[in-house]
Amino acid sequence: MLETECYQCPYCGEQVEALLDLSAGEQCYYEDCPVCCRPILFQLWTDGQSWQLQVRREDD
């Protein structure tokens, strides 16, 4: 199950769209910002019906 979600890069502030795979359950991974190329920590929580995405700077 794939979902798209817009988020704001915690470094450059640009609005970016991420493609999320909700079928893998809770996840924590790094992905580079496509604008400024800095590493963003993605934390995805899901309980089957709903999900939540949090993005943070690598050094937070």
C-alpha positions, -999 to 999 in steps of 0.1 A, spaced: 0 0 0 17 32 -12 7 67 -1 21 101 -10 27 128 17 40 163 14 65 175 40 87 204 46 124 198 46 138 206 81 169 221 65 159 242 35 122 246 42 111 235 7 78 215 3 86 180 -10 65 150 -17 75 115 -4 62 81 -15 55 60 16 52 22 17 26 16 45 27 -22 41 61 -24 58 47 -12 92 65 12 114 97 25 98 127 47 106 150 56 77 171 83 61 164 99 28 181 129 12 162 160 4 158 163 -34 164 200 -32 193 206 -8 206 169 -6 208 169 32 199 137 51 164 137 66 152 112 92 118 98 84 98 82 112 66 65 100 41 50 124 11 30 113 -17 10 130 -34 -5 100 -61 22 97 -41 54 101 -5 65 98 17 94 108 49 107 93 75 128 111 106 142 95 136 155 114 171 168 109 199 142 112 214 161 142 181 165 161 
